[in-house]
Amino acid sequence: MIVPVYSQCQSSVSKSRGSFPTATLLNNGKVLVAGGGLTGRTSAEIYDPSTGTFSATDSMVGRKNYHSGTLLGSGKVLIVRGNNNSKA
């Protein structure tokens, strides 16, 4: 089910996030879109497919691309691995 929902928001996402964001379907039918871009991003947004709109949400601690998002039983999303493009 994530593929059709992500396809609906892909044109808006690709303009603002570049490549490699994650899209995680939430329990309420909305989609968490996080990270992305060639240098990684810390920002995340919630996409609402019923309205076709994005809203800001909390950011990640580090910039991420090539990462993975997993919906946990608690309703939170675990973002793992990826490239943080850190020089340290």
Buried (B, 14 or more C-beta within 10 A) or exposed (E): EEEEBBEEBBEBBEEBBBEBBBBBBBEEEBBBBBBBBEEBBBBBBBBBBEEEEBEEBEEBEBBBBBBEBEBEEEEEBEBEEBBBBEEE
